[in-house]
Amino acid sequence: MASLFSDAQIAELHDGRATANRTFADLCERYLVRRYKNAQAEEHATHGFSRRLGTLIRAVNLVFDLLPPELDAIPERDTVVDATIAIQSFVLNTFGCLDNLAWIFVYEKGVTKADGAAIDPQSVSLGSKAVRAKFSKEFSDYIDSRDGWFKAIKDFRDALAHRIPLYIPPFIVTPDAVDEYNRLARASGDAMRAGKFEEYDRLQEEQKKLGRFRPWMTHSRTENAPSIVFHPQLLADFNTVDEFGRKMLEELAR
């Protein structure tokens, strides 16, 4: 049984994790030491964005520790469930980070409706018309360049929150092993019904040996949801949130 990744890819993923931890520390410090004109903007920066960013990096570290990219054996079910919880938290808090950035901008720049009234809280996001109307062209263009990423992660967020939650399949069976896997399934069922429990356990172990763990996450079969390789995806998404955070600091300074 072999990992999905090559040795070079494994090394690159671990390097990416180390880099993400360093950029997390740097970006958090930038938001924590910045002087804010508005107390609510400061709260969203320190207790919103920075705290959520800490949740994201903790989730990344948990997944890498629980299911390292070099894993070549089927993990215990509880281990997979714990990693799934971390990924689900990562997805939800990714959107939370972006909304916190929008709130920081709204409060720090004094963004209101045209009549001076406060913006409806449901309308505060990086993509809302009321907020985007106040962004510089540079920042608006940057957001536009991330449309594809927004759509992909929104699909996963919406499925997680409202439909079928994200999950990691416990293992897969390759096409060449399907017939033997099904034969052992039938045989173990016969053994169970006959009360031959030691034989059942033996057949179950033989069946399990045909499985292969793959670091994939998905949410629905009937919706034709994509299967995502989660180690590089988590790093890519974290880096995108980091990039949004740094772009927002530039926007606040304009």
N, C-alpha and C positions, 0 to 999 in steps of 0.2 A: 504494500500500500504506500503510495507516494503523495506528497503534498501537491496541491494545485500549482504552486509557485516553484520557479527555479531558484537555485541558491542565490543568484544575483538579484532576483526579484524580492526574495526574503530579506536580504541585506538592505535593499532600497526601502522596503516597507518599515523596517526597524529604524533606519535613518530618518525616514519621514516622521515617525512617531517622536523621535528625539527632537527634531526640528519644531514640530507642533508644540511640544512642551515649552521650548524656549520662546517661541513667538507668543504663546499664551501669556507667559510671565511679563514679557515686554509690553504687550498691548494692554493688559490689565493695569500695569503701572501707569501707562499714559492716561488712561481714563480716571484713575484714582487720584493722580496728582494735579490734573487739570483744574484750573479755577473756573467755576461756573457762575454765571450771573443770576441763575434761577435755581432755587432750592429743589424744585421738582425735577428739573433737568439733572441736577446732581444725584438725586435719588435714583432716577432711572439709569444713570451711568454707573453708580457704585453698587446699588442693591438690585438692579435689573440686569443690565448688559454684562457687567463684570462677573456677577454671581452666576448667571447663565453660562457665560463663557467657561467658568470653572467647572460647571456640570458637563459641558461638552468634552473638555479635555479629560475629565475623570472617566467619562463613558468610553472614550477612545482607549485609555489606558486599561480599563477593565476588560474590554473586548480583546485587546492584544494579550493580556495576561491569561484570560480564561481560555481563549481559542487562538493561540499564536499562529501566525501564518505558516510555520513549519510543521504544524500538527499533521500527523500521518496516521492517526487512529481515531475511531469513532468515540467522541467524548461522552461522558455521563450525561444523562438527560437533564439533570439539574444544572449542570454547567452550561448547557446550551440555553436553558431557560433564563439563567442569570445574564448571559450575554445578550439574549433577546431583549430583556428588560432594559439593559444599558443602551441598546440601539434605539429602542422605542423612545426612551428619554432624550436621546441625542436628537432625533428627528423633531420632536415637539419643541425642544428648547432652541433648536436652530431658528425656527420661526419666531420664537419669543425674543431671541437676540435681535433680529431684524426689526421687530416691532418696538423694542426698547430704543433702538437707534432712531426710529422715527419720532418717538416721544421726546427724546433728548433734543432733537432738532426743533420740534414744535415749541417746547417750553423755552429753550435757550434763545430762539429767534423770535419768540412772541407771535407765532403764526396763529391767525384767527380766520373766521369767515369774512367775507367781503363787508358785512355790516358791523364787524368788530366783535361779534359773539364768539364764544369758545367753539372749537371744532368738536363735532360729535365724536366721542371716544371710538365708536365703531368705524369711523372714517380715518383713523390715524394708522397709517402704514406707509411703507416706502413706495407702495404702488398707488396710493389713493390720489385722486386728482387734486384735492385741496392741498395736500402736502407737497406733491410734486410741482405744483405751480410756483412754489417758493424756492425750489432747488436751482442751483446754477446749471447752465447748459452742460458743463463738464460732468457734474454728478448725474444729471438726467441721462446723458449719453452712456455713462458707465452702467447705470441700472438697466438701460435698454440692452446693453451688451450681455447681460446676464439673464435675459428672458428665458432661454432654454433651461438654465439651471433652476430658475424659479418654478417653472412648470413641472419639472421632474420631481423636485422635492415636495412641491405642493400636492402632487398626486399621492405620494407616500404619506404625507401628513394627513390628508383628507381620509384616506383609506384607514389609517391608524385610528383617527379620532371618531370616524362615523360609520365605517363599514367593516372590512376584514383587517385585523391587526397584522402588522409585520411579524414574520416568523422565520426561523432558520430551520430548514428541513433536517431531521436528525441524521439522515444519511441518504445516499442514492444507490441504485443498483444499475450497473452498466448493462447495455443491451446484451452482451455476450453471456451475462450471468443470470438473466431473468428467468430462463427455464429452470435452472438448478435452484434458484431462490424459491420459485413457486413450488417445485417438487418438495423441497425441505419444509415449506410452509404446510403443505398437505400432510406430510409425514409427521410433523410435530403435532398437528391437530389430531391425527389419528392416535398418536401416543398419549396425548392428554385425555382423550375420550376413553382410552383403554386403561387409564390409571397408571401408565408407565411413566412416572414423573422424571426419573433419572434419564430415560431415553428422550423425553421431551426436552429437558435441559440441554442434553448433548446436541440434539438437532437444532435447537435455537441458537446455540453457540456456533454451529456450523453455518447456519443461515446468516448470522451476524458477520461472519468473516467475509461474506460476499459483498457486504456493503462498503461504500466509500464515503467518507465525510468530505463535504465541499463547503467552503465558506461563502454560501449564498444566502441572500435574504429576498423574500418576496412577500406578497400579501394575498393574492387571489388567483386561483386557477381559471375560474369562469370569466374573470375580467381581462384575461390574457395579460396579467401584470408581468413586468420584466423580472428576471432574476438578476440581482446585483451582487457582484463580488464585494463583500462589505469592508475588508481591510483598506483597500485603496480608496473606496468611496467615502468612508469616514474621514480619511485624511484630506481628500479633495474638498469635501463639504466644510470641514473645519477651516481649511485654508481660505475658502471663499468667504466664510463669515469673518475671518481675520482681515481679509482684504476689504470687506464692507466696513469694518470698524475703522480701519485706517483711512479709507476714503471719507468717512463721515467726519473724522477729525480735521481733515483738510477742508471739508465743506463748512464746518463750524468756524474755521479760522478765516473764511472769506468775508 
